[in-house]
């Protein structure tokens, strides 16, 4: 539909969305990503949501103490398996 009506703004937004988040957005998560890599190298793969929150929020201060932190941390923890370790 966007192509038919010549909506260039739509395609610009689509292109940006497909590129993923900007490096600026990920910069704040660098400490958390490194922590997940270390956990994986230590073969610690079964942390509970509560343990993840305690580690990332209260111990390492790698993630903010916000509502939904456990859910978000679980998502990041599961997605961290896709990160390269070498």
Buried (B, 14 or more C-beta within 10 A) or exposed (E): EEEEEEEEEEEEEEEEEEEEEEEEEEEEBEBBBBBBBEBBEEEEEEBEEEEBBEBBBEEEEBBEEEEEBBEBBBEBBEEBEEEEEE
